[in-house]
Amino acid sequence: CDDIIELLKRANSHDTDQAIYSYITRENMVHLCHLYGENFQQNMSIIHAPTFDITKSDPALSLVVMLVGACYSPDTIPASHVVKLARRLVTAIALEPVGLKIALFMGEEADKRL
């Protein structure tokens, strides 16, 4: 969770809304990843579930999974905060080196080839 928060804070150093980070907890991560797998993954399989490990995945990917899972649980993270976190994530990804962007979409092997 700390890696996710750090990624978001690097993208917005003038952030005044620190409370939004209170939703990024281990408990929420487990719950929302479960909801992701139960609801979204069943309909649009974009992650190889047998090898996916949220504790070892890139922080950006972990947050994406959490935010998609949050769409199935409006009580866990309010919709307005899901949108704020998603916007911050997009900014964070845009500010990261190109290698990370490629790795997110092509797997970490692509990053090693760069």
N, C-alpha and C positions, 0 to 999 in steps of 0.2 A: 504493500500500500504506500509505503514511503517513496518508492521509486515513481509511482504514478503521480503523487503530489509534487515531487521534485520536478518531474517532466512538465507539469502544468505551470508551476511557478517560474521555471526558466523562460517559458513563453510569454509570461506577463509579469514582469518585475514590479510593475506599479499597481499590482492587484490590491484592492481595498476590501474585497469580499472574501475574507478568509473562512467564513462560516461554511461556504460551499464545500470545502475540503472535508468537513465532518462526515459527509456521506461516504467517503472512500475509506471503508473499514474492512477488516477481514470478514466479519460477519456478513456484511452486505455483499462482499465479493463472492463468497460461497453461495449465498442465497440467489444472487442475480445470475451467476454463472449457471447454476442449476436451472433457473427459469429460461435462460438462453438456450440451453441444451434441450430442455423439455418442449419449448415452443418454437423458437426460430430455427434451430438446427434441423428440426424434423421437416421443416418446409423448404429451407434453403441451406443445404449443406455446403458451407464454405470453409469450414475448419475440419480437419481430420480428427474426429473425436477420440479415437483410440490412442493417439499420440499427443493430444493436446494436454498440457500441464500448465494451469494458470500460474503456478508459483515459479515457473521457469520461463514463461513467455515474456515477450517484450512488453514494457509498461503500457505502450500505446495500444497494443492488441488486447491486453487485459482490460483496459478501460473501455475499449470498443465493445467487448463482450459484456461487460457490466452494464453499459448504457443501453445496449439492445435488450438485455434482460430486464432492465428497469422499465422498459415500455410495457412489460407484462405485469408489473407490480407498482401501480401508482402510489402506493402508500410507503414504499421504501425510499424513493427519491422523487420529490415533486417534479412534475413535467417541466416546469420553468427552470429547475436546476439541472435537469438532464440536458436541456438545450444549452445552458451556460457552459456546462462541462464539455459538451460536444464541440462548441465553438472554440473553447480554449484548447481542446485536443487538436483540432484542425490547425490552429495557429502554431501549436507546439510542433506538429509534424512538418509544417511548412518551414519552420526555422531550423529543423535538424538537418544534418548533412544528407546529401543525396543518397548515400549508401544505405541509410536507415529506411528511407522511403522505398527503395528497391527491395530491401530485405523484408519489409512488411508485406509486400505484394507478391514476392517471388520466393520467399523462404530465405533462411539465413545463409544457405549455400550461395545464393546470388551475391550476397554481400562479400563473401570470401573471394569471389572471382574478380571483384572490382580492383 
